[in-house]
Amino acid sequence: KNFPKKILKYKFDIFYHFAGPKADRISINNKLSILKGLIIDENVIDYVIKKKIPKFFYASSAGVYDVNKTNFKEKRLPISTNSDGFYGLSKLIGEEKLFKSLNKKKFVICRFFSVYGKYSDTIINKWKIKIKKNFNINIWGNGKTIRSWLHINDAIDGIVKMTTNKSKSVIYNLGSNEKTSLNQVYKIIKKKYPNSKTLVIYNKNFESGPKKRFTDCKNLKKLNWKQKINLNNGLALI
């Protein structure tokens, strides 16, 4: 809650808030972790108000969307228990806090979909290592779950465009235009290592999350952003 004095003395043009709880399928309903995330949001937003920082970037999540639908419109959403677990609900609460507390300031809400990169801890990274070492892959469900994987370089380019334009408060989706199932992810990686003896083991006792989660990033494309690195090429960068 108490920021270091060396931070308090600085003046900022924009505050980027990325801190939050881990959001994998195991921890997505960890109530204690989610509560800590909400406390962080509250303190950070209060700090932005106190320091009169003119612009605020909030890292939200695709988890705010209804898990039973594939409607990912970039608009203000009502608080709903149909979001993806307590994590998705906490991000909805964080977004609503922005609308109510920073209504006279410019803020950016970025709803991240699936982002990967060299130093990330995603299935892309883990599966690549396992396939190289001939370890088997465990997939929750039947492997047909669809995501839109975006390389971190494209994500950073999108974030820069979001925060440097002069428009009023805007909600952005940030993800790939590729609709890739878990089975397809495995095949793309496996093709890079044709001699690998890795096998897929399906565990249907665990849910893999929403069946479909992808986006076309309409608001971001209005800023002339476009994805440059597809998943096949991105694998070479991790």
ABEGO torsion letter per residue (X at the ends): XBBBAAAAABBBABBBBABEBBABAAAAABAAAAAAAAAAAAAAAAAAAAAGBABBBBBBBAAABBAABABBBBBBBBBBAABBEAAAAAAAAAAAAAAAAAAABBBBBBBBBBBBBAABBBAAAAAAAAAAAGBBBBBBEAGABBBBBBBAAAAAAAAAAAAABABBBBBBBBBBABBBBAAAAAAAAAAABAABABBBBBBAABBAEBABBBBAGAAAAAAGBBBABBAAAAAAAX
